[in-house]
């Protein structure tokens, strides 16, 4: 009886050891294509800056982002990807940023540290193209201490020795974002160059359109994200996002892996938060039902940029007001009211001229030309 119990215990122990060896073998096999494997673990559903350096500074704010996703919820040491980034405009056409990305899957870890730069080419008030580049370091390693029940494995195996696999390489990526009215198109190669390896074939394309419902505070934004993956099957996401006053949003999505995605969030100006629940609707659902992702954003405008924005907003209001006066055919505005507004704007322009701010002068140049032409037209009309 005791021998049977002992044999049963030994059999269970051997099965456990074989299982652990099998897991380690899979991880070591993944080392060969380590970079490619990490592609599937970028967070991007709520954080495009993670995949495309051209987004650096395009919000006009100083923005800090914390983004984390846990895969295969319900497992100890489940795969987790965490990103922290910050980006900001440095003038009207340039932006910079920095990112730290940590990807852990059991004993296998990938860490990325890079800086980003973007440059904007403006074609018109409603059309611009941003180019972005990133460069930094990529560390790939295996940490045997993260293997559960390590004591059951052969400790003399060189595979488990410290620093068996630990390498750091240079990494660089490129990207672009084109905006036209409410349409946005993006294209990026986030890890185009890694050390002396061949150029990566990981290419990400995005397309979205913001449709504003007439006489409503609601926006609807359909989005398509397509990824050319070097080793695994190419992947696409179809997302539909609804916004209310650009402050509250909800999103549903479908992935070519047959996963479903549901998200909700708030954007309250200087603070934003979003949560995404990914339902595994494929064969993987037999192992784990879902994954969870959360993103937190903090942002603020530099004092000078805030002042420039307030100035342009004030000028835009005068442009709209003077347009209404010029088009008025029913004598809605009296002559005294018109000339009173002209006098008010001239005081504002005099104060603006006394400021020694070249960036502000450049930002409002077109508006000043429009306003001067409007004043001339109004003076002729209300002589």
C-alpha positions in Angstrom: 0.0 0.0 0.0 2.8 2.4 0.9 4.7 1.4 -2.3 1.6 2.2 -4.4 1.3 5.7 -2.7 5.0 6.2 -3.2 4.8 5.2 -6.9 1.7 7.5 -7.4 3.6 10.4 -5.8 6.7 9.8 -8.0 4.5 9.6 -11.1 2.8 12.9 -10.3 6.3 14.4 -9.6 7.7 13.2 -12.9 4.7 14.6 -14.8 5.2 17.9 -13.1 8.9 17.9 -14.0 8.2 17.0 -17.6 5.6 19.8 -17.8 8.1 22.3 -16.4 10.8 21.1 -18.9 8.3 21.5 -21.7 7.4 25.0 -20.7 11.1 25.9 -20.5 11.7 24.4 -23.9 9.0 26.5 -25.4 10.5 29.7 -23.9 14.0 28.8 -25.1 12.6 28.1 -28.6 11.0 31.6 -28.4 14.4 33.2 -27.7 15.3 32.5 -31.4 12.5 34.8 -32.5 12.4 36.9 -29.3 11.8 40.2 -31.0 9.0 38.8 -33.1 7.2 37.3 -30.1 7.2 40.6 -28.3 5.3 42.2 -31.1 2.0 40.7 -30.0 2.4 42.2 -26.6 2.4 45.9 -27.4 -0.5 47.8 -25.9 -2.1 49.8 -28.6 -5.9 49.8 -28.4 -5.9 52.8 -26.1 -2.3 54.1 -26.6 -1.1 54.7 -30.2 2.0 56.5 -29.0 3.2 53.0 -27.9 3.5 51.9 -31.6 4.1 55.1 -33.5 6.7 57.8 -32.6 4.9 60.3 -34.8 2.3 60.8 -32.1 4.9 62.5 -29.9 3.7 66.0 -29.1 0.7 65.9 -31.4 -1.9 66.5 -28.6 -0.3 70.0 -28.0 0.1 69.1 -24.3 2.8 67.7 -22.0 1.3 64.2 -21.6 2.4 61.3 -19.3 0.9 57.9 -19.9 0.9 54.7 -17.8 -0.5 51.7 -19.7 -0.5 48.1 -18.5 -2.1 44.9 -19.8 -2.3 41.5 -18.2 -2.9 38.5 -20.5 -4.5 35.2 -19.6 -6.1 36.5 -16.4 -6.5 33.9 -13.7 -2.9 32.5 -13.9 -0.1 33.2 -11.5 2.7 35.1 -13.3 0.4 35.7 -16.3 2.1 37.6 -19.2 2.1 41.3 -18.5 3.1 44.3 -20.6 3.6 47.7 -19.0 4.5 51.0 -20.7 5.3 54.4 -19.2 5.8 57.3 -21.6 5.9 61.1 -21.7 5.7 63.4 -24.7 5.4 67.1 -25.4 5.6 69.7 -28.2 8.7 71.8 -28.2 7.3 74.3 -30.7 4.6 74.5 -33.3 6.1 71.8 -35.5 8.3 69.5 -33.3 7.6 67.1 -30.5 9.8 64.9 -28.3 9.1 62.0 -25.9 10.4 59.0 -24.1 9.1 55.5 -23.4 9.9 52.5 -21.1 8.3 49.2 -22.0 8.5 46.1 -19.9 7.2 42.7 -21.2 7.2 39.6 -19.0 6.1 36.1 -19.9 7.2 33.7 -17.2 10.9 33.6 -17.2 11.3 35.5 -20.5 11.5 39.3 -20.3 11.9 42.1 -22.8 12.6 45.7 -21.8 12.7 48.7 -24.2 14.0 52.2 -23.4 13.8 54.8 -26.2 13.4 58.4 -27.0 11.1 59.8 -29.8 11.0 62.8 -32.0 8.4 64.1 -34.4 8.2 66.8 -37.0 5.0 68.3 -38.5 4.5 69.5 -42.1 1.3 71.6 -42.3 -0.4 71.7 -45.7 -3.5 73.7 -44.7 -5.5 74.5 -41.5 -7.2 71.1 -41.8 -4.4 69.0 -43.2 -0.9 68.0 -41.7 1.6 65.2 -41.8 3.8 64.2 -38.9 7.0 62.2 -39.2 8.4 60.4 -36.2 11.6 58.4 -35.3 12.5 56.5 -32.1 15.9 55.2 -30.9 17.0 53.4 -27.7 18.0 50.1 -26.2 16.2 46.7 -26.2 17.1 44.1 -23.5 16.1 40.5 -23.9 16.7 38.0 -21.2 15.6 34.9 -19.4 15.2 35.0 -15.6 15.3 31.4 -14.2 14.2 32.7 -10.8 10.7 33.4 -12.3 10.2 29.7 -13.1 7.7 28.1 -10.7 9.0 25.1 -8.9 12.5 25.7 -10.1 13.8 23.3 -7.5 12.4 20.3 -9.4 14.6 21.0 -12.4 18.2 20.0 -12.9 20.2 22.7 -11.3 23.4 21.7 -13.3 21.7 22.4 -16.6 23.6 25.3 -18.2 20.3 26.6 -19.5 19.3 27.7 -16.0 22.7 29.3 -15.2 22.7 33.0 -14.6 23.0 35.2 -17.6 22.6 32.3 -20.0 20.5 34.6 -22.2 20.8 38.3 -21.5 21.6 40.7 -24.4 21.1 44.4 -25.1 20.8 45.8 -28.6 20.2 49.2 -30.2 16.6 49.6 -31.5 15.1 52.2 -33.7 11.7 52.7 -35.3 9.9 55.2 -37.6 6.3 56.3 -38.2 4.0 58.9 -39.7 0.6 60.2 -39.0 -1.5 62.1 -41.6 -4.6 64.2 -40.5 -7.2 65.6 -42.9 -10.3 67.1 -41.4 -11.7 64.3 -39.3 -9.7 61.5 -41.0 -6.5 60.1 -39.6 -4.1 57.6 -41.1 -1.0 56.2 -39.5 1.9 53.9 -40.6 4.8 52.8 -38.4 7.6 50.3 -38.0 8.1 50.4 -34.2 11.2 48.1 -34.2 12.6 48.5 -37.7 16.2 48.1 -36.6 17.4 45.9 -33.8 21.2 45.5 -33.5 22.7 43.7 -36.4 19.6 41.8 -37.2 17.7 42.0 -40.5 15.2 44.8 -40.8 12.0 43.9 -39.0 8.9 43.3 -41.1 6.6 44.4 -38.3 4.5 47.1 -39.9 1.4 48.7 -38.3 -1.2 50.7 -40.3 -4.1 52.6 -38.7 -7.1 54.4 -40.1 -9.8 56.3 -38.3 -12.6 58.8 -38.9 -14.3 61.0 -36.4 -18.0 61.4 -37.4 -19.8 64.2 -35.6 -23.5 63.6 -35.2 -25.4 66.7 -36.3 -26.8 68.9 -33.6 -25.5 66.5 -31.0 -22.7 66.2 -28.4 -21.9 62.7 -29.7 -19.0 61.5 -31.9 -18.6 58.1 -33.5 -15.1 57.0 -34.4 -14.6 53.8 -36.4 -11.0 52.6 -36.5 -9.1 49.9 -38.3 -5.6 48.7 -37.1 -3.7 46.2 -39.3 -0.3 44.6 -38.3 2.0 42.8 -40.6 3.6 40.3 -38.2 7.0 38.7 -39.1 6.4 35.2 -37.7 2.8 34.7 -36.5 -0.3 35.4 -38.6 -1.0 39.0 -39.5 -3.5 40.7 -37.2 -6.2 43.3 -37.6 -8.6 45.1 -35.1 -11.9 46.7 -36.0 -13.0 49.2 -33.4 -16.0 51.4 -32.9 -15.8 54.2 -30.3 -18.5 56.5 -29.1 -17.8 59.9 -27.4 -20.0 62.3 -25.5 -18.7 65.8 -25.4 -15.2 64.3 -25.9 -15.2 63.6 -22.2 -16.8 60.1 -21.8 -16.3 57.3 -24.2 -17.1 53.6 -24.8 -15.7 51.2 -27.3 -16.3 47.8 -28.8 -13.9 45.9 -31.0 -13.2 42.6 -32.8 -9.8 41.1 -33.4 -8.8 38.7 -36.2 -7.8 36.3 -33.4 -11.6 36.1 -32.7 -11.2 38.0 -29.5 -13.8 40.7 -28.5 -12.8 43.9 -26.9 -14.9 46.3 -24.7 -13.6 49.6 -23.3 -14.8 52.6 -21.3 -13.1 55.7 -20.2 -13.1 59.4 -19.2 -11.1 62.3 -20.5 -11.4 65.2 -18.1 -8.8 67.5 -19.6 -5.7 67.2 -17.4 -6.7 63.7 -16.4 -7.9 60.7 -18.3 -8.4 57.0 -17.6 -9.5 54.0 -19.7 -10.2 50.3 -19.1 -10.4 47.6 -21.7 -11.7 44.0 -21.3 -10.6 41.5 -23.9 -12.7 38.4 -24.1 -11.0 35.4 -25.6 -13.5 34.0 -28.1 -11.1 31.4 -29.6 -9.5 28.1 -28.6 -7.5 30.0 -26.0 -10.7 30.6 -24.1 -10.4 27.0 -22.7 -7.3 28.1 -20.9 -8.2 31.7 -20.0 -11.4 33.7 -20.5 -10.0 37.2 -20.7 -7.3 39.9 -20.6 -7.4 43.3 -18.9 -5.8 46.6 -19.9 -5.8 50.0 -18.2 -4.4 53.3 -19.2 -4.0 56.5 -17.1 -3.0 59.8 -18.6 -2.0 63.1 -17.0 -1.5 66.2 -19.2 -1.1 70.0 -18.9 -0.4 72.9 -21.2 2.9 74.9 -20.7 2.0 78.4 -19.6 3.2 80.0 -22.8 1.3 77.5 -25.0 -1.8 78.0 -22.9 -1.5 81.8 -23.4 -1.1 81.3 -27.2 -4.2 79.1 -27.3 -6.2 81.7 -25.4 -5.1 84.4 -27.9 -5.9 82.3 -31.0 -9.3 81.4 -29.5 -10.0 85.2 -28.9 -9.1 86.0 -32.4 -11.2 83.2 -33.8 -14.2 84.5 -31.9 -13.7 88.0 -33.5 -13.3 86.4 -36.9 -16.7 84.6 -36.5 -18.3 87.8 -35.0 -17.1 90.0 -37.9 -18.2 87.4 -40.5 -21.7 87.6 -39.0 -21.7 91.4 -39.2 -20.5 91.4 -42.9 -23.1 88.9 -43.9 -25.9 90.7 -42.0 -28.6 91.9 -44.4 -31.3 92.6 -41.9 -29.6 95.5 -39.9 -29.2 93.3 -36.9 -26.1 95.2 -35.9 -26.1 99.0 -35.4 -23.2 101.2 -36.7 -22.2 102.1 -33.1 -22.1 98.4 -32.1 -19.9 97.5 -35.1 -17.4 100.3 -34.5 -17.4 99.5 -30.8 -16.2 95.9 -31.6 -13.7 97.3 -34.1 -12.3 99.5 -31.4 -12.2 96.6 -28.9 -10.2 94.4 -31.3 -7.8 97.2 -32.1 -7.0 97.5 -28.4 -6.4 93.7 -28.3 -4.1 93.9 -31.3 -2.1 96.9 -29.9 -1.5 94.8 -26.7 -0.5 91.8 -28.8 1.9 93.9 -30.9 3.7 95.0 -27.7 4.4 91.4 -26.7 7.8 90.0 -27.7 6.7 86.5 -28.5 7.7 85.3 -31.9 6.0 82.0 -31.6 2.7 83.6 -30.7 3.1 86.1 -33.6 3.6 83.2 -36.0 0.6 81.3 -34.7 -1.8 84.2 -35.1 -0.4 85.7 -38.3 -3.1 84.3 -40.7 -5.9 85.4 -38.3 -4.5 88.9 -38.1 -4.6 89.2 -41.9 -8.2 88.0 -42.0 -9.3 90.4 -39.2 -7.6 93.4 -40.9 -9.5 92.6 -44.1 -12.7 92.2 -42.2 -12.3 95.6 -40.5 -11.7 97.3 -43.9 -14.9 95.7 -45.3 -16.9 96.6 -42.2 -15.7 100.2 -42.3 -16.8 100.5 -45.9 -20.2 98.8 -45.2 -21.1 101.0 -42.2 -19.6 104.3 -43.4 
